[in-house]
Each structure stands twice: as C-alpha cells, then as structure tokens.
C-alpha cells in the first residue's frame, strides 16, 4: 500500500479546467523509519530471523502501471524514485491457515528486504488505492480471514486459494511509493527484493488495520507491529524481476578545432609559429529521459574547461592537462549553454599554442538528466593541432664603402757584379744579401711575419726556388765567388708592401692615387785578401696606382 505513518499524501491532478487537489489521509510508516521484516520484528522480539520456511511467498509480480493514469510502466529514470501499482502473486504451500500475512518490498535498491527501507503491507480486502486515481482498487481478489473479528489482517491456505492466478495462488494488488530506480551491477532491469511473514493458528497476535486504506498494523502493546513472523523461521525472502528497464541519460560528444587556416576539423595546423586555437565541443542528447545538463567539461590537454557551481561534491575534479600552465583564454562553456540541453548543445574554448608543438587532446563531459540520473565521463574523439616552426633564414651582403689602403707584391731582381779591371787578381766573395725593408732575401718561410714571399737568392743552382718563386731556378748557394771583370750573380725575390692610399707622383711628373715604397738591397762582399768590400746600395722606389673603388 505504501503508506507513511502520521503523514498526509497529497497528489495534484490536472484537469481540462485547471488543477484539482486530491488529498488522501493515510496511516503509514515514516519515511525515515526502518520498515523491513527484521526491523518490524525487532520492535517486539530481539531475535535474528532466519526465514527458512517456504509456506508463503511472493512468486511473481505483473501488470506494473502508473497509479494515476493506469498506463503500463516499462522503464524508469536511473536514480529517480517513482510510484507504481502491481499485481503480486502470493503462493501458499500449506493446507493449514497461515495468518496475519505481512508483505515487505524493499524500495531503496538494497539487495534484500530483511532490513532497511521497505514498503510494508498486509493482505487486505479490496479497497480504493490511496494514491491512485478513483476506481483503481488495491487488495486481494480472494480475501480470507480465519481469525475472529476484529482481526482483519488477511490469512491464507492452499485449499482456500483459487483466484485469478489459479489454485494455491492469490492476486494481491499493492501500491508501492517512492521506489528507487536502480539496477544491480551488470543489468539494466529493476529487481524487487521482498519478504513475506506469517503466524500459525494458536500463535497469532490480534492484528487490526483500519479501513478504508488498511495500512500495516501497529495495534500491539505500545503501538508495536502485529503482522510479524510468529517465530524466526516464519518468513520467506527472495528477489523477483519487476519488468522495468532502467533508463540513464546518454550523450554523444564530438570535438573539433579551428585555426586561422582551418575550420572545424579534427586535425589542424598553425603556421608559421603557433597561435590561437578554438576548440568546439558538441553534445548530443541521445537519451529518452528528457533534457540534460552538464556538470563538468574536462580536456586532456588543458584541464578544467567548465565545472558547474552545483556539481555534486562526489564528482571528481578534472585532472591537470598535459599543457600545464597554458591558460584557457576564453570560453562559452557555461551554465547558459550547458545547463539545459534538449537535443544538441555546443560551446567553445580558445587557447594559445606555442610553436613547434603537437597537441593531441580529448574532451570528456559529466552531467545529469534534469528529471533524474547521471552520466559520464563520456569522451569525445581525439583532435590534433600541430604548430610548426618557421625556417630560420638570414642574408649577408658586402659592398665597397671606400678603398683606403692597398698592398703590392713585387718581384725584385738583384744583380751583384765584380767590376774589377782585367789583369788584376781582385776576385770577390759574395756571402750574404739583405734588404733594408725585407731582411735576409735568401730565406723564405710560410709562417711568421716575413715579407719575403719567395726567392731564388741563395738557392742551389738547378734547384727550384723557394715560396712563390718555386717555379724559377735557384741562382746558387752562398758564398759565391765572383770572377774579375764581369763575375755576376743574378737572383730574384718576391716581397709585399702595404700602405694607405695617397697621391703619388710618378716618374715623368704625373700623379695618381696609390702607394709607393722605397728600399735598398745590400750585399756582403770580401776581396781576395779577405777584406770587406763596401758597396753603396742604390735606392729603388716602387709606385703603384689603384683605380677608384667600384
């Protein structure tokens, strides 16, 4: 019957002319009370029930329907509570009377109805269902009472039953209120944990339930229950299917990216060096439980995109994204766009992606149905955004600003001759050659500061010259004897001189812009008496003109 003790059950019915209030006063168990068979039994006897007997049991439940409209119920919204009427098949195996039958239906999705929240009932005569539309009847189609009046808690025996469900069975219509829509793990079907209890002749308690609603009776001493097991074994518990499918809110989630050169793709590029990416999240309501709302949007790269201020505390926060420290610049993911989605909703968020980066990310959403039920996290497709790094380039150019200095390499010729008269014995011995600017002209080196770039002076006759004059023949090693009247020693050396530009006067009197250099060559000579012969070296000036810079 689903009554609530000491409460009034108010229902509102809509008519073609407005709203009418239907109020029914019921006696029922308190909403917060423990009302299953063990709980009721413990109010009288402190013993643990074992419920080993099988005399009376609920074998089946059928014809599940809405109390107000009578429409068949085949589904409910996960996590919601609902009211229903159903026909319970009560089967009795004993030919002897089983009296003061108690019926206990678990309502809060526990896996049993020994303890916890139950709707507790008796088998009563047919009467108006308290919470149903007018004319809808609750109670037994084959009511029996074997105890003397005023006891009116229904009794049963296999020999007395021959109602709708046949011999040994009885149809009892019950109203079950505030039943939690939830299926056991691995199933989407609602199960109905239930227990029955009874007493036997000679061991009954007077059990009286007031009309017209016939609630579970509390007419024992001190207001204690009276439709309880006659002993710890006088009860039976089981689980039967209700025939109701649990419906949960369902969504589809899609994600795309938009960059300056691509729109709504699942793969985007940023060039030349990163930039702004706009991600679009599209949510499709694929459930049949009405509108949905999102409580949270998470992104594997950027963390929390959106979290509702009313999100349940049990909903785990988004994990930090792979792009730690990169903020979301702006977003339209908020309670306005995501707080009520009838069919399809969408929102966007933008980030700035650095250069030379490949970001792959997935968005996930969690939420609830506006009527009831939760979902998530549901994940989207993966989106990839690649930002490339522009090639690093550079140029270098060279121009002539001005010509301010120059260098000249000169091949100098050296001729040392014995000009003594014929008929004398004045031979000369040449032992060294030097230049006042370039030093010893018989030596060349490829390193150091020597300005003698090549030479044939002091190089053995027939041998190749040194340095830049390696293509010429050596003039002979020193010392060298120069014979009387024409003994001659000829050699060459290359040397370089550098100078800043100036105006120079050429032989003949003309001038030009260029450089000039003067130097002397000296020779070390001894005569046949081994006396040093002094020579006055001649001065040679080299002029070099340079054209204007181009």
JOMO-V873246 format. One record per residue. RES is the residue in three letters. OMEGA is omega in whole degrees, -180 to 180 (999 if undefined). BURIAL is + if it has 9 or more other ideal C-beta (glycine too) atoms within 8 Angstrom, else -. Layout:
BEGIN
{{RES | OMEGA | BURIAL} {RES | OMEGA | BURIAL}}
END
This chain:
BEGIN
{{UNK | 175 | +} {UNK | -179 | +} {UNK | 178 | +} {UNK | -173 | +} {UNK | 176 | +} {UNK | -179 | -} {UNK | 170 | +} {UNK | 179 | -} {UNK | -178 | +} {UNK | 176 | -} {UNK | 179 | +} {UNK | 179 | -} {UNK | -179 | +} {UNK | 176 | -} {UNK | -179 | -} {UNK | -176 | -} {UNK | 179 | -} {UNK | -178 | -} {UNK | 177 | -} {UNK | -178 | -} {UNK | 177 | -} {UNK | -178 | -} {UNK | 178 | -} {UNK | 178 | +} {UNK | 180 | -} {UNK | 169 | +} {UNK | -176 | +} {UNK | -179 | +} {UNK | 179 | +} {UNK | -175 | -} {UNK | -175 | -} {UNK | -174 | -} {UNK | 171 | -} {UNK | -166 | -} {UNK | 176 | +} {UNK | -167 | +} {UNK | 179 | +} {UNK | 180 | +} {UNK | -180 | +} {UNK | -179 | +} {UNK | -177 | +} {UNK | 176 | -} {UNK | 180 | -} {UNK | -177 | +} {UNK | 179 | -} {UNK | 178 | -} {UNK | 178 | -} {UNK | 179 | -} {UNK | 173 | +} {UNK | 173 | -} {UNK | -177 | +} {UNK | -178 | -} {UNK | -178 | -} {UNK | -174 | -} {UNK | -178 | +} {UNK | 180 | +} {UNK | 172 | +} {UNK | -175 | +} {UNK | -173 | -} {UNK | 172 | -} {UNK | -177 | +} {UNK | 177 | -} {UNK | 178 | -} {UNK | -173 | +} {UNK | 179 | +} {UNK | -177 | +} {UNK | -174 | +} {UNK | -176 | -} {UNK | -175 | -} {UNK | -179 | -} {UNK | 179 | -} {UNK | 177 | -} {UNK | 178 | +} {UNK | -179 | -} {UNK | 175 | +} {UNK | -177 | +} {UNK | -177 | +} {UNK | 178 | +} {UNK | 179 | +} {UNK | 171 | +} {UNK | -179 | -} {UNK | 178 | +} {UNK | 176 | +} {UNK | 169 | +} {UNK | 177 | +} {UNK | 176 | +} {UNK | -179 | +} {UNK | 177 | +} {UNK | -179 | +} {UNK | -177 | +} {UNK | 179 | +} {UNK | -179 | +} {UNK | -176 | -} {UNK | 175 | +} {UNK | 176 | -} {UNK | -176 | -} {UNK | 170 | +} {UNK | -163 | +} {UNK | 177 | +} {UNK | -177 | +} {UNK | 173 | +} {UNK | -179 | +} {UNK | -174 | +} {UNK | -178 | +} {UNK | 178 | +} {UNK | -174 | +} {UNK | -173 | +} {UNK | 173 | -} {UNK | 171 | -} {UNK | -174 | +} {UNK | 178 | -} {UNK | 179 | +} {UNK | 173 | +} {UNK | -177 | +} {UNK | 179 | -} {UNK | -177 | +} {UNK | 179 | +} {UNK | 161 | +} {UNK | -178 | +} {UNK | -172 | +} {UNK | 167 | +} {UNK | 170 | +} {UNK | -177 | +} {UNK | 173 | +} {UNK | -177 | +} {UNK | -178 | +} {UNK | 178 | +} {UNK | 176 | +} {UNK | -172 | +} {UNK | -175 | +} {UNK | -175 | +} {UNK | 177 | +} {UNK | -179 | +} {UNK | 178 | -} {UNK | 178 | -} {UNK | -169 | +} {UNK | 171 | +} {UNK | 178 | +} {UNK | -173 | +} {UNK | 174 | +} {UNK | -179 | +} {UNK | -173 | +} {UNK | 177 | +} {UNK | 174 | +} {UNK | -178 | +} {UNK | 178 | -} {UNK | 179 | +} {UNK | 176 | -} {UNK | 11 | -} {UNK | 179 | -} {UNK | 180 | +} {UNK | 174 | +} {UNK | -169 | +} {UNK | 179 | +} {UNK | -178 | +} {UNK | 170 | +} {UNK | -175 | +} {UNK | -179 | +} {UNK | -177 | -} {UNK | -172 | -} {UNK | 175 | +} {UNK | -176 | -} {UNK | -175 | +} {UNK | -176 | -} {UNK | 175 | -} {UNK | -176 | -} {UNK | 177 | -} {UNK | -179 | -} {UNK | -177 | +} {UNK | 176 | +} {UNK | 177 | +} {UNK | 179 | +} {UNK | -179 | +} {UNK | 170 | +} {UNK | 180 | +} {UNK | -179 | +} {UNK | 175 | +} {UNK | 178 | -} {UNK | -178 | +} {UNK | 178 | +} {UNK | 179 | +} {UNK | -179 | -} {UNK | 176 | +} {UNK | -179 | -} {UNK | 178 | -} {UNK | -179 | -} {UNK | 173 | -} {UNK | -180 | -} {UNK | 179 | +} {UNK | 177 | +} {UNK | -175 | +} {UNK | 173 | +} {UNK | -176 | +} {UNK | 173 | +} {UNK | 169 | +} {UNK | 176 | +} {UNK | -180 | +} {UNK | 173 | +} {UNK | -178 | +} {UNK | -179 | +} {UNK | -178 | -} {UNK | 179 | -} {UNK | -177 | -} {UNK | 172 | +} {UNK | 177 | -} {UNK | -171 | +} {UNK | -175 | +} {UNK | 177 | +} {UNK | -175 | +} {UNK | 172 | -} {UNK | 9 | -} {UNK | -173 | -} {UNK | 176 | +} {UNK | 180 | +} {UNK | 174 | +} {UNK | -168 | +} {UNK | 174 | +} {UNK | -177 | +} {UNK | 177 | +} {UNK | -180 | +} {UNK | -180 | -} {UNK | 180 | -} {UNK | -179 | -} {UNK | -178 | +} {UNK | -178 | +} {UNK | 176 | +} {UNK | -176 | +} {UNK | 179 | +} {UNK | 177 | +} {UNK | 176 | +} {UNK | -179 | -} {UNK | -179 | +} {UNK | -172 | +} {UNK | 177 | +} {UNK | -179 | +} {UNK | -178 | +} {UNK | 178 | +} {UNK | 179 | +} {UNK | 179 | -} {UNK | 178 | +} {UNK | 180 | -} {UNK | -177 | +} {UNK | 180 | +} {UNK | 178 | +} {UNK | 179 | +} {UNK | 177 | +} {UNK | 178 | +} {UNK | 174 | +} {UNK | -179 | +} {UNK | 179 | -} {UNK | 168 | +} {UNK | -176 | -} {UNK | 177 | +} {UNK | -179 | +} {UNK | 177 | +} {UNK | -180 | +} {UNK | 176 | +} {UNK | 176 | +} {UNK | -178 | +} {UNK | -178 | -} {UNK | 178 | -} {UNK | -176 | +} {UNK | 173 | -} {UNK | 176 | -} {UNK | 172 | +} {UNK | 176 | +} {UNK | -176 | +} {UNK | 175 | +} {UNK | 175 | +} {UNK | 178 | +} {UNK | 2 | -} {UNK | -172 | -} {UNK | 178 | +} {UNK | -180 | +} {UNK | -175 | +} {UNK | 175 | +} {UNK | 174 | +} {UNK | 177 | +} {UNK | 176 | +} {UNK | 178 | +} {UNK | 180 | +} {UNK | -179 | +} {UNK | 178 | +} {UNK | 178 | +} {UNK | -178 | +} {UNK | -177 | -} {UNK | 177 | +} {UNK | -178 | -} {UNK | 177 | +} {UNK | -176 | -} {UNK | 178 | +} {UNK | 175 | +} {UNK | 177 | +} {UNK | 174 | +} {UNK | -175 | +} {UNK | 173 | +} {UNK | -179 | +} {UNK | 178 | +} {UNK | -176 | +} {UNK | 179 | +} {UNK | -170 | +} {UNK | 173 | +} {UNK | -175 | +} {UNK | 174 | +} {UNK | -179 | +} {UNK | 170 | +} {UNK | -179 | +} {UNK | 177 | +} {UNK | 179 | -} {UNK | 178 | -} {UNK | -179 | +} {UNK | -179 | -} {UNK | 179 | -} {UNK | 180 | -} {UNK | -178 | +} {UNK | 179 | -} {UNK | 177 | -} {UNK | 174 | +} {UNK | 177 | -} {UNK | -179 | -} {UNK | -180 | +} {UNK | 179 | -} {UNK | -177 | +} {UNK | 178 | -} {UNK | 178 | -} {UNK | -175 | +} {UNK | 169 | -} {UNK | -174 | +} {UNK | -179 | -} {UNK | -180 | -} {UNK | 171 | +} {UNK | 177 | -} {UNK | -176 | +} {UNK | -176 | +} {UNK | 179 | -} {UNK | -177 | -} {UNK | -173 | +} {UNK | -175 | +} {UNK | 179 | +} {UNK | -177 | -} {UNK | 178 | +} {UNK | -177 | -} {UNK | -178 | -} {UNK | 175 | -} {UNK | 179 | +} {UNK | 175 | +} {UNK | -179 | +} {UNK | 168 | +} {UNK | -176 | +} {UNK | 176 | +} {UNK | 174 | +} {UNK | -179 | +} {UNK | -179 | +} {UNK | 180 | -} {UNK | 176 | +} {UNK | -175 | -} {UNK | 176 | +} {UNK | -177 | -} {UNK | 174 | +} {UNK | -176 | -} {UNK | -179 | +} {UNK | 177 | +} {UNK | 176 | +} {UNK | -177 | +} {UNK | 173 | +} {UNK | -179 | +} {UNK | -177 | +} {UNK | 171 | +} {UNK | -179 | +} {UNK | 175 | -} {UNK | 178 | +} {UNK | 176 | +} {UNK | 180 | +} {UNK | 176 | +} {UNK | 174 | +} {UNK | 1 | +} {UNK | 175 | -} {UNK | -173 | +} {UNK | 178 | -} {UNK | 169 | +} {UNK | 177 | -} {UNK | 175 | +} {UNK | 180 | +} {UNK | 176 | +} {UNK | -179 | +} {UNK | 174 | +} {UNK | -176 | +} {UNK | 177 | +} {UNK | -180 | -} {UNK | 179 | -} {UNK | 178 | -} {UNK | -178 | -} {UNK | 178 | -} {UNK | 178 | -} {UNK | 173 | -} {UNK | 179 | -} {UNK | -177 | -} {UNK | 178 | -} {UNK | 175 | -} {UNK | 175 | -} {UNK | 178 | -} {UNK | 174 | -} {UNK | -172 | +} {UNK | -178 | -} {UNK | 179 | +} {UNK | 178 | +} {UNK | 180 | -} {UNK | 173 | +} {UNK | -175 | +} {UNK | 171 | +} {UNK | -180 | -} {UNK | 173 | +} {UNK | -178 | -} {UNK | 179 | +} {UNK | 177 | -} {UNK | -173 | +} {UNK | 175 | +} {UNK | -177 | +} {UNK | 178 | -} {UNK | -176 | +} {UNK | 177 | -} {UNK | 179 | -} {UNK | 177 | -} {UNK | 178 | -} {UNK | -174 | -} {UNK | 172 | +} {UNK | 179 | +} {UNK | 178 | +} {UNK | 178 | +} {UNK | -176 | +} {UNK | -179 | -} {UNK | 176 | +} {UNK | -177 | +} {UNK | 177 | +} {UNK | -177 | +} {UNK | 178 | -} {UNK | -170 | +} {UNK | 177 | +} {UNK | -177 | +} {UNK | -175 | -} {UNK | 177 | +} {UNK | -176 | +} {UNK | 177 | +} {UNK | 175 | +} {UNK | -179 | -} {UNK | 179 | -} {UNK | 179 | -} {UNK | -174 | -} {UNK | -179 | -} {UNK | 177 | +} {UNK | 175 | +} {UNK | -174 | +} {UNK | 178 | +} {UNK | -178 | +} {UNK | 168 | +} {UNK | -179 | +} {UNK | 179 | +} {UNK | -180 | +} {UNK | -175 | +} {UNK | 180 | -} {UNK | -179 | -} {UNK | 178 | -} {UNK | 177 | -} {UNK | 178 | +} {UNK | -176 | +} {UNK | 173 | +} {UNK | -176 | +} {UNK | 178 | -} {UNK | -180 | +} {UNK | 177 | +} {UNK | 180 | -} {UNK | -177 | +} {UNK | -180 | +} {UNK | -177 | +} {UNK | 180 | +} {UNK | -179 | +} {UNK | 176 | -} {UNK | 3 | +} {UNK | -177 | -} {UNK | -179 | +} {UNK | 178 | +} {UNK | -174 | +} {UNK | -178 | -} {UNK | 172 | +} {UNK | 172 | +} {UNK | 174 | -} {UNK | -167 | +} {UNK | 176 | +} {UNK | -178 | +} {UNK | 176 | -} {UNK | 180 | +} {UNK | 171 | +} {UNK | 176 | +} {UNK | 176 | +} {UNK | -178 | +} {UNK | 172 | +} {UNK | -178 | +} {UNK | -180 | -} {UNK | 172 | +} {UNK | -178 | -} {UNK | 173 | +} {UNK | 177 | -} {UNK | -177 | -} {UNK | 180 | +} {UNK | -178 | -} {UNK | 173 | +} {UNK | -177 | -} {UNK | 173 | -} {UNK | 179 | -} {UNK | -178 | -} {UNK | 175 | -} {UNK | 175 | +} {UNK | -178 | +} {UNK | 180 | +} {UNK | 175 | +} {UNK | -176 | +} {UNK | 178 | +} {UNK | 179 | -} {UNK | -178 | +} {UNK | 172 | +} {UNK | 178 | +} {UNK | 179 | +} {UNK | 176 | +} {UNK | -175 | +} {UNK | 171 | +} {UNK | -179 | +} {UNK | -175 | +} {UNK | 176 | -} {UNK | 177 | -} {UNK | 176 | -} {UNK | -180 | -} {UNK | 180 | -} {UNK | -179 | -} {UNK | 177 | -} {UNK | 174 | -} {UNK | -177 | -} {UNK | 176 | -} {UNK | 179 | -} {UNK | 178 | -} {UNK | 178 | +} {UNK | 179 | -} {UNK | 177 | +} {UNK | 178 | +} {UNK | 176 | +} {UNK | 178 | +} {UNK | 176 | +} {UNK | 178 | -} {UNK | -179 | -} {UNK | 180 | -} {UNK | 999 | -}}
END
